[in-house]
Amino acid sequence: MKKTVLVSLIGAALMVGPVSSYAANEAVGLNGILSEGRLYAPLRATGEYFGAKINWNQKSKTASLTQDGETFNATVGDGVLLKDGTVYVQFKALSNFFYPNDHISWNKSTMTGTSEHMTVVARPLTDQQALKITSNAISTKKEWIEYLSHKEESDYRERSYVDWKNSTTFLLIYSYYWQDGSYLMDQTINVVMTKKGNTWNLTSIKSFNEVMEPH
């Protein structure tokens, strides 16, 4: 069975970090984006994984990958996107550069493109964009106001997670807890956002609370 290795996309798009080694039975897993019906993969993360040399020309807005004497140039424009500091290239073009004989398939229900060596899961928004849109949409909701009120509590911890249902609907889960005396207070907010036209709208918001007694 083909194994998928997830590559972290944290950091600037063209900051060259450690290069992951590649094994023949592994496929790199990447967080991509959908734009006008096309699937795009992050250039830097893809290049690092396959051991390519990466360059960026700020003047021409061109990123390049070089491997085994061959160079792939990607100038921001048609077929190349620059989103939140990350350069994205059409999945098919990147896949063909590294493995021109790979067959590419698309699963519409999971928004996933696959080849023998790459798996790209499409995201219409980055996690940061989804968080910003959602926090603005719920800024006046009592659940969000309560959430913000606990940030100064003792031993406060939080995390968030974006769960895409399809290309126009995502669930954003805010989970946090804090210490209240000898009790641990745990709260989760589930927010569903749906896109209509070019606008993301709040569909529902639900809050769940739990009090955990000391052991």
Secondary structure by P-SEA (a helix, b strand, c coil): cbbbbbbbcccccccccbbbbbcccbbbbbbcccccccccccaaaaaaaabbbbbbbccccccccccccbbbbbccccccccccccccccaaaaaaaccccbbbbbbccccccccccbbbbbbcccaaaaaaaaaaaacccaaaaaaaaacccccccbbbbbbbccccbbbbbbbbccccccbbbbbbbbbbbbbcccbbbbcbbbbbbbbbccc
